[in-house]
Amino acid sequence: MALLILMPNRDSSELEGALRRCEPQLDLRVWPQCGDPADIVFVVSWNHPPGELRRFPSLRAVASFGAGVDHMLGDHDFPCGVEVVRMIDDDLVRDMAEYVCCAVLSHRRSWLHYHDLARERRWRPSPYPRSSRVVVLGLGRLGRVAARRLHSFGLDVIGWSRSLKSIEGIKCIQGRPALESALAGADYVACLLPLTPETEGILDASLFACMKPGAYLINVGRGRHLIEADLLAALDQARLGGACLDVFVTEPLPADHPFWNHPRITITPHVASLTNQESVAAQILDSYRRAVEGRPLLNRVDLERGY
Ligand SMILES: NC(=O)c1ccc[n+]([C@@H]2O[C@H](COP(=O)([O-])OP(=O)(O)OC[C@H]3O[C@@H](n4cnc5c(N)ncnc54)[C@H](OP(=O)(O)O)[C@@H]3O)[C@@H](O)[C@H]2O)c1
């Protein structure tokens, strides 16, 4: 009844320590030192090599080390009947909402502009908009809380999801035509979608063409939601006013990437919402015990749907 950490190219020592502190008796293995493959009943995965999970005949469940599971979607040899859960908690949700609010509010109140002016000792007050509209793409665990927080600042918030939602204070919409009309009046667009075959490349020239000229884009979903060349073209043509990006097609962002020096792009290094190792350890152990005891798992993911 062993638990295996399978996270190639990632330092898992912090997670390992947290799991051992929570449950000293746990039979914990760290890939590639798996011992007898038949002992492994639960795997914590981040970018596991495709097909690797088939080596474990007793495997009952796999936990994604994070809120996203797109790293698993490419494994076409994923073993049948093995359940998938993801790690998400109140801190992750709160931190994401905080990041999205920071991105919108600091742009709305010209925070970086005044920072630059202050360095030059220039006193140049200018008015700020009386109202702003934000479209939030994705109303899942993260998106719906971010939408509510934005609304609590008095912003006009529209939320878009696959199935129609009902959230107090938020105008909820579904379908591409409704999205396109919402974008025409939006000052901010924040992407909190999961990366799936349907959402890959959604932030492209055709979407930017629907947006209000000068609108500001925030991407905290995944880098592959964005067609990076289309964003550069939209900024150069002043179709978009700016962008705040936390996720990129290639991470770390290569030193010669044109985003680095772009005056209207703000970059953060995939830190919108960071996994808390102690909280994740507790969630992993709960899922492990549930899997061992045959009880229903929490935060299950539908790999067919992709999220
Ligand atoms: N940058 C960071 O630090 C960071 C940290 C954590 C997570 N993330 C990213 O944030 C993503 C979202 O997380 P979450 O926990 O909120 O996800 P979630 O709970 O799975 O919710 C996903 C939302 O997206 C909607 N959606 C999915 N496919 C869609 C489509 N084709 N068209 C319209 N709406 C669609 C879903 O609609 P329905 O409700 O109708 O199903 C749902 O509202 C993660 O997948 C991850 O990539 C980033």
The ligand as a Gaussian input file, in Angstrom:
#p B3LYP/6-31G(d) Opt

LIG

0 1
 N       -1.099000      30.646000     -12.604000
 C       -1.230000      29.911000     -11.512000
 O       -0.491000      30.093000     -10.529000
 C       -2.308000      28.861000     -11.465000
 C       -2.568000      28.219000     -10.242000
 C       -3.590000      27.286000     -10.184000
 C       -4.348000      27.016000     -11.325000
 N       -4.080000      27.647000     -12.493000
 C       -4.890000      27.369000     -13.693000
 O       -6.244000      27.750000     -13.456000
 C       -7.080000      26.812000     -14.129000
 C       -8.509000      26.886000     -13.614000
 O       -8.584000      26.330000     -12.317000
 P       -9.997000      25.990000     -11.604000
 O       -9.652000      25.237000     -10.373000
 O      -10.850000      27.199000     -11.465000
 O      -10.660000      25.029000     -12.704000
 P      -12.069000      24.284000     -12.664000
 O      -12.647000      24.309000     -11.278000
 O      -11.892000      22.992000     -13.340000
 O      -13.012000      25.230000     -13.553000
 C      -12.797000      25.426000     -14.923000
 C      -13.820000      26.452000     -15.435000
 O      -13.566000      26.665000     -16.822000
 C      -14.769000      26.436000     -17.562000
 N      -14.483000      25.870000     -18.867000
 C      -13.766000      24.744000     -19.178000
 N      -13.746000      24.539000     -20.505000
 C      -14.467000      25.552000     -21.046000
 C      -14.835000      25.894000     -22.370000
 N      -14.444000      25.145000     -23.425000
 N      -15.579000      26.994000     -22.574000
 C      -15.985000      27.745000     -21.529000
 N      -15.682000      27.486000     -20.235000
 C      -14.931000      26.395000     -20.014000
 C      -15.556000      25.438000     -16.728000
 O      -16.921000      25.495000     -17.108000
 P      -18.037000      24.582000     -16.358000
 O      -18.135000      25.172000     -14.963000
 O      -19.264000      24.793000     -17.125000
 O      -17.507000      23.191000     -16.348000
 C      -15.257000      25.957000     -15.318000
 O      -16.115000      27.022000     -14.991000
 C       -6.355000      25.483000     -13.870000
 O       -6.752000      24.481000     -14.787000
 C       -4.904000      25.875000     -14.048000
 O       -4.529000      25.721000     -15.401000
 C       -3.075000      28.562000     -12.578000

